[in-house]
């Protein structure tokens, strides 16, 4: 499995709005059929590190460590989407269902594709924050990846 975290197309910079985020609409992880998640305004893909302390008396008071684990978190800042009949966007409904689930039922399959076609597929659990005020209602999604994203 090859892991790529930076998105560049040649020497071109790309627009964030041209990334596509999808959820597993049907099929399986190995043979997925993805559907689009609507309402996305911004996204962040973050890494986290777990470190193992390696400081000794020989370190002269300077802390030392080695990376012992890595994790990934994708945050999607969305606007809440629903029809006039009150039917929530299918992608957002899938995410909300996962957010309400426990155990393996709370693990979903997602895809992130760059404007140049570089696609990452991954599994993760989600949490959702819905909020509102004077602006459009917000639907903020945090996906905690389980395992590394896979370049498809």
ZIFENPE-V407665 format. One record per pair of residues at least 4 apart in sequence whose ideal C-beta (glycine too) atoms are under 6 Angstrom apart, sorted by the first residue. I is the first residue (numbers start at 0). J is the second residue. Records with the same first field share a line. If there is no record, write none. Layout:
I: J ; J
This chain:
0: 149
1: 150
2: 147
3: 150
6: 113
8: 13 ; 115
13: 114
17: 114
19: 112
20: 36 ; 39 ; 111
21: 33 ; 35 ; 110
22: 34 ; 36 ; 90 ; 93 ; 109
23: 31 ; 108
24: 32 ; 33 ; 34
25: 32
26: 30 ; 31 ; 32
28: 108
33: 110
34: 89 ; 90
36: 90
37: 80 ; 88 ; 90
38: 77 ; 78 ; 80
39: 75 ; 77
40: 76
41: 76
42: 75
43: 74
44: 73
45: 72
46: 69 ; 71
47: 70
48: 66 ; 69
49: 67 ; 68
50: 64 ; 66 ; 67
51: 65 ; 67
52: 64
53: 63 ; 64 ; 65
54: 58 ; 62 ; 63
58: 63
71: 144
72: 143
73: 142
74: 141
75: 140
76: 139
77: 138
78: 135
79: 136 ; 138
80: 88 ; 91
81: 85 ; 87
82: 86
87: 91 ; 92
91: 138
94: 125 ; 140
95: 127
97: 105 ; 107 ; 125
98: 125 ; 126 ; 127
100: 104 ; 105
101: 105
105: 124
106: 122 ; 124
108: 122
109: 121
110: 118 ; 120
111: 119
112: 118
113: 117
118: 151
119: 148 ; 150
120: 149 ; 151
121: 144 ; 148
122: 145
123: 142 ; 143 ; 144 ; 145
124: 143
125: 140 ; 142
126: 141
127: 140
128: 139
129: 138
130: 137
131: 136
